[in-house]
Amino acid sequence: MDDRYEQLARVLTRHSLSLGKDDHLLIDAAGVPDEIVIAIIREARSRGSIAHATFRHTPVTRELLRKGTEEQFKQENAWELYRMKRVDAYLALRGSDNVFEMADVPTERMQAYSRILRPTLDYRVRKTRWCVLRWPNPAMAQQAGMSTEAFADFYFRVCTFDYARMKSGMRALQRLMERTDRVEIQGPGTDLSFSIAGIPAVACGGTHNIPDGEVFTAPVKDSVEGTLYYNAPTVYQGFTFKDVRLTFRKGQIVEATANDSKRLQRILDADPGGRYIGEFAIGFHPLIREPMGDILFDEKIDGSFHFTPGQAYEDADNGNRSQVHWDMVSIQRRGYGGGTIAFDGKVIRRDGVFLPKALQGLNRESLLARREKSATSSAGRPKQG
């Protein structure tokens, strides 16, 4: 057993899911080694929890979806919802040798599947303690432009990061966002304004996604005005979109272009809510610096924000409803052209660096300095017993 598996299993069961005695945990695994599932089962058992495991295979899922019927999807939702209602915690482990496995599944089938399975997703989000993470493999390494070994090392460093270091800065950013009315975002190709007044903000430090490192809210639904250019590629429904540019009027996306504008338009037209924004989030994981086409990593990029067409989260609800929830990312560090985020006329982040003193603990240099200080302190601590 790779000791990194055991370390990750501890983070997931203790920090992310807070498992306790007699909790039922559902492990939903696809394309991951048996050893990580075994490590999680053992760690859950050590905490008095009861683990259950199910395995999916992406090529099989593709075939089920490719010519699937609504009746088939309804039956699957009934099974999945029945099971979800009988667990306290849910952990999804996702790995695939081909991130584009679903590329030839017809858009209308993907949309029908998402719509019909929505009750299971909503129950999981609202009623269980849950966490979702990807698993390192050669396909992800290739997306990241790294060797398989180097990417695996990067993955475990990122996923086992001590998220407690972010806590004070995240809480400060959360409080600031909840006091803010107007947000203005400026950068190359971007001139955007909207209100977040009255919408809760949520700090995310490793309890729902691994990796993590963001604070999210939502814009007042009809308040978004201007143009936004996303400089990070985004993979959605098995296709890589690049150079996405959206123009908003009274909250609605009225213009949308990309490397495949027709495909982009079809997704946004899935339902009326697909053309409104359901989430605004600021990302700050210090070890994630470049986009790799995997949203669980990309939306946490240091110095980034994401602005999400589609469904709003219940915890930060602006009333938008859609089968779409498409996190698209823009990076504002200097190497990506820079940019600013202003709250009520005051710039709070410039070129990816937080300016207010209360938020400076979220800057990369501060988070990494704390890690080095912690490591040095631990190394010098005498052994006990």
C-alpha positions in Angstrom: 0.0 0.0 0.0 1.4 3.4 -1.1 1.6 5.5 2.0 0.3 8.4 0.0 -3.0 6.5 -0.4 -3.2 6.2 3.3 -2.5 9.8 3.8 -5.2 10.9 1.3 -7.7 8.4 2.8 -7.1 10.1 6.2 -7.7 13.6 4.7 -10.9 12.4 3.0 -12.5 10.5 5.9 -11.4 12.9 8.7 -11.3 16.4 7.2 -13.5 16.2 4.2 -16.3 13.9 5.3 -15.9 14.0 9.2 -16.9 10.3 9.4 -18.0 9.1 12.8 -19.4 6.0 14.5 -22.1 4.2 12.5 -22.0 6.6 9.6 -22.7 4.9 6.3 -20.3 5.9 3.5 -20.9 5.2 -0.2 -17.7 5.1 -2.2 -18.5 5.7 -5.9 -15.4 4.7 -7.9 -14.6 4.8 -11.6 -11.2 4.1 -13.1 -9.2 4.1 -9.8 -6.9 1.5 -8.3 -8.5 -0.9 -5.8 -5.8 0.1 -3.3 -7.2 3.6 -2.8 -10.7 2.2 -2.2 -9.3 -0.3 0.2 -7.4 2.4 2.1 -10.6 4.5 2.4 -12.6 1.5 3.6 -10.0 0.7 6.2 -9.8 4.3 7.4 -13.6 4.6 7.6 -13.7 1.3 9.5 -11.1 2.6 12.0 -13.5 5.5 12.8 -16.5 3.2 13.4 -18.1 3.9 10.0 -19.6 1.5 7.6 -18.3 1.7 4.0 -20.0 0.6 0.8 -18.4 0.6 -2.6 -19.7 0.7 -6.2 -17.6 0.7 -9.3 -18.3 2.2 -12.7 -16.4 1.9 -16.0 -16.3 4.9 -18.3 -16.5 3.1 -21.6 -19.6 1.2 -20.3 -21.2 4.4 -19.1 -20.5 5.9 -22.6 -22.4 3.1 -24.3 -25.3 3.3 -21.8 -25.6 7.0 -22.6 -24.9 7.0 -26.3 -28.3 5.5 -27.2 -30.0 5.7 -23.8 -33.7 6.3 -23.4 -35.6 8.5 -20.9 -37.1 5.4 -19.4 -33.6 3.9 -18.9 -32.4 7.2 -17.2 -35.6 7.4 -15.0 -35.0 3.9 -13.7 -31.3 4.6 -13.0 -32.3 7.8 -11.1 -34.8 5.7 -9.0 -32.0 3.2 -8.1 -29.4 5.9 -7.4 -31.8 8.0 -5.3 -33.0 5.0 -3.3 -29.3 4.2 -2.4 -28.4 7.9 -1.8 -31.2 8.2 0.8 -29.6 5.4 2.9 -26.1 6.8 3.4 -24.7 9.6 5.5 -21.7 10.4 3.3 -20.8 10.1 -0.3 -17.3 10.0 -1.9 -16.8 10.1 -5.7 -13.4 9.0 -7.1 -13.1 9.6 -10.8 -10.4 8.4 -13.1 -10.4 7.8 -16.8 -7.6 7.0 -19.4 -9.5 9.2 -21.8 -11.1 12.4 -20.6 -12.9 12.8 -23.9 -14.6 9.4 -23.7 -18.0 11.1 -23.8 -17.2 13.3 -26.8 -19.4 11.4 -29.2 -22.4 11.0 -26.9 -25.1 13.2 -28.5 -25.7 16.5 -26.7 -29.4 15.8 -26.3 -28.7 12.5 -24.5 -26.3 14.1 -22.1 -28.9 16.9 -21.4 -31.7 14.3 -20.8 -29.4 12.3 -18.5 -28.4 15.4 -16.5 -32.0 16.5 -16.2 -33.5 13.2 -15.1 -30.6 12.4 -12.7 -30.9 15.9 -11.1 -33.0 14.7 -8.1 -30.2 12.3 -7.0 -27.6 15.1 -7.4 -29.8 17.5 -5.4 -30.3 15.0 -2.6 -26.6 14.2 -2.4 -25.7 17.9 -2.2 -28.4 18.9 0.3 -28.7 15.9 2.5 -25.3 14.1 2.7 -21.7 15.0 3.6 -20.0 14.6 0.2 -16.7 15.0 -1.5 -15.6 14.5 -5.2 -12.1 14.1 -6.5 -10.3 13.0 -9.6 -7.6 10.3 -9.7 -4.2 10.8 -11.3 -3.5 8.9 -14.5 -1.5 9.3 -17.8 -4.4 11.1 -19.4 -4.4 13.8 -16.7 -0.6 14.0 -16.8 -0.8 14.6 -20.6 -3.4 17.3 -20.1 -1.1 19.0 -17.5 2.0 18.7 -19.8 3.8 16.5 -17.2 5.3 13.1 -16.9 3.0 10.5 -15.2 5.3 10.3 -12.2 5.7 14.0 -11.8 2.0 14.5 -12.1 1.3 11.9 -9.5 3.7 13.7 -7.1 1.9 17.0 -7.9 -1.5 15.4 -7.4 -0.8 14.1 -3.9 0.9 17.3 -2.8 -2.1 19.3 -3.9 -4.8 17.0 -2.6 -3.2 16.4 0.8 -2.5 20.2 1.3 -3.2 21.3 4.9 -6.4 23.3 4.2 -6.6 24.6 7.7 -4.0 27.2 6.7 -6.6 28.8 4.5 -9.2 29.0 7.2 -8.7 32.6 8.5 -8.3 34.1 5.1 -11.3 32.3 3.7 -13.5 33.4 6.5 -12.4 37.0 6.0 -13.1 36.8 2.3 -16.5 35.2 3.0 -17.5 38.0 5.4 -16.3 40.7 2.9 -18.3 39.1 0.1 -21.4 39.0 2.2 -21.0 42.8 2.9 -20.5 43.6 -0.7 -23.0 44.9 -3.2 -21.3 45.8 -6.5 -18.5 43.7 -8.1 -16.4 44.9 -11.0 -14.0 42.7 -12.9 -11.5 44.2 -15.4 -8.9 42.5 -17.5 -8.0 41.7 -21.2 -11.3 41.2 -23.0 -13.2 41.6 -19.7 -15.3 44.5 -18.5 -17.9 43.0 -16.2 -20.1 44.3 -13.3 -22.8 42.7 -11.2 -24.3 42.7 -7.7 -23.9 40.0 -5.0 -26.0 41.8 -2.4 -28.0 39.5 -0.2 -26.5 36.3 -1.5 -24.6 34.2 1.0 -20.9 33.4 0.4 -19.5 29.9 1.1 -15.9 29.2 2.0 -14.5 25.9 0.6 -11.5 24.4 2.3 -11.5 20.7 1.4 -14.9 19.6 2.7 -16.6 19.0 -0.6 -14.0 18.9 -3.3 -10.4 17.8 -3.3 -8.4 19.7 -4.3 -10.1 22.8 -2.9 -9.5 26.5 -2.2 -12.2 28.9 -3.2 -15.0 31.1 -1.8 -18.2 31.2 -3.9 -21.4 33.2 -4.1 -23.8 34.0 -6.9 -24.7 37.3 -8.7 -28.1 38.7 -8.4 -29.7 37.0 -11.4 -30.5 40.0 -13.6 -27.7 42.2 -12.5 -24.8 41.0 -14.7 -23.7 43.5 -17.4 -20.7 43.6 -19.8 -18.3 41.1 -21.4 -16.2 38.3 -20.0 -13.3 36.5 -21.7 -12.3 33.1 -20.2 -8.6 32.6 -20.9 -8.4 29.0 -19.6 -9.7 26.2 -21.8 -12.7 24.4 -20.5 -13.8 20.8 -21.1 -17.6 20.3 -21.1 -19.5 17.2 -22.3 -16.3 15.8 -23.7 -15.2 18.8 -25.8 -12.5 21.3 -25.1 -13.8 24.9 -25.5 -11.2 27.7 -26.0 -11.5 31.5 -26.1 -15.0 31.6 -24.7 -16.4 35.1 -24.7 -19.8 35.9 -23.2 -21.7 39.2 -23.3 -24.4 39.9 -20.7 -27.4 42.2 -20.7 -29.7 42.3 -17.6 -28.1 39.1 -16.5 -28.7 37.1 -19.6 -26.0 35.8 -22.0 -26.9 37.6 -25.3 -23.8 36.8 -27.2 -21.5 33.8 -26.9 -18.5 32.8 -29.0 -15.7 30.2 -28.8 -13.7 27.8 -31.0 -17.0 26.0 -31.6 -19.7 28.6 -31.2 -22.5 26.4 -32.4 -21.8 23.8 -29.8 -21.5 26.5 -27.2 -24.9 27.9 -28.1 -26.6 24.5 -28.0 -25.4 23.9 -24.4 -26.5 27.4 -23.3 -29.9 26.8 -24.9 -30.5 23.6 -23.0 -33.1 25.5 -20.9 -33.7 29.2 -20.0 -31.5 29.1 -16.9 -28.5 28.0 -19.1 -28.1 31.7 -20.2 -27.9 33.1 -16.6 -25.1 32.8 -14.1 -25.5 30.5 -11.0 -22.1 31.0 -9.4 -19.2 33.5 -8.9 -16.1 32.2 -7.1 -12.6 33.3 -6.4 -9.9 30.6 -6.4 -6.6 30.6 -4.5 -4.9 27.1 -4.1 -1.2 28.0 -4.0 0.0 24.8 -5.7 -2.3 24.9 -8.7 -0.9 27.4 -11.1 -1.8 26.3 -14.7 -5.0 25.0 -16.3 -5.1 21.3 -17.2 -8.7 20.8 -18.5 -10.0 19.3 -15.3 -12.4 21.6 -13.6 -11.8 20.3 -10.0 -8.2 21.6 -10.4 -8.7 24.5 -12.7 -11.4 26.3 -10.7 -9.0 26.5 -7.7 -6.1 28.0 -9.7 -4.1 30.6 -7.8 -5.2 34.0 -8.9 -8.3 32.8 -10.8 -12.0 33.3 -10.6 -14.9 31.4 -12.3 -18.2 32.6 -13.5 -20.7 29.8 -14.0 -23.6 29.6 -16.4 -26.5 27.5 -15.1 -27.7 26.1 -11.8 -27.1 28.0 -8.6 -26.1 26.2 -5.4 -28.7 26.0 -2.6 -26.1 27.5 -0.2 -25.7 30.6 -2.3 -28.9 30.7 -4.2 -29.9 33.4 -6.7 -32.9 31.5 -7.9 -31.4 30.3 -11.2 -32.4 26.8 -12.2 -30.9 24.8 -15.0 -29.6 21.4 -15.9 -26.4 23.2 -16.9 -23.7 24.0 -14.3 -20.6 25.0 -16.3 -17.6 26.3 -14.3 -15.5 28.4 -16.7 -12.2 30.0 -15.5 -10.3 33.2 -16.0 -6.8 33.6 -14.6 -5.7 37.1 -13.6 -2.1 36.7 -12.7 0.4 38.8 -14.7 1.5 36.0 -16.9 -2.1 35.7 -18.1 -2.6 39.4 -18.7 -3.4 40.5 -15.2 -6.7 42.1 -14.1 -8.6 43.4 -11.1 -11.6 42.5 -8.9 -13.2 45.4 -7.1 -15.8 45.3 -4.3 -18.0 48.4 -4.0 -15.3 50.4 -5.8 -12.3 49.2 -3.9 -9.8 46.8 -5.6 -9.4 43.7 -3.4 -7.3 41.7 -5.8 -4.9 42.9 -8.5 -3.1 40.6 -10.9 -4.1 37.6 -8.8 -2.8 39.1 -5.5 -5.1 40.0 -2.6 -4.5 43.5 -1.3 -6.5 43.9 2.0 -4.5 42.9 5.0 -7.2 40.4 6.2 -7.0 38.6 2.8 -3.3 38.5 2.4 -3.1 35.2 4.1 -4.7 33.6 1.0 -1.8 34.8 -1.2 0.5 32.1 -2.5 3.6 33.3 -0.7 1.8 33.5 2.6 0.3 30.0 2.3 3.5 28.4 1.3 5.5 30.2 3.9 3.2 28.8 6.6 3.7 25.4 5.2 7.5 25.7 5.4 7.3 27.1 8.9 5.0 24.2 10.0 7.4 21.7 8.4 10.4 23.2 10.1 8.6 23.3 13.5 7.6 19.7 13.2 11.1 18.6 12.2 12.5 20.2 15.4 9.9 18.8 17.8 11.2 16.1 20.1 9.6 12.6 19.8 7.1 11.7 22.4 7.1 8.4 24.4 
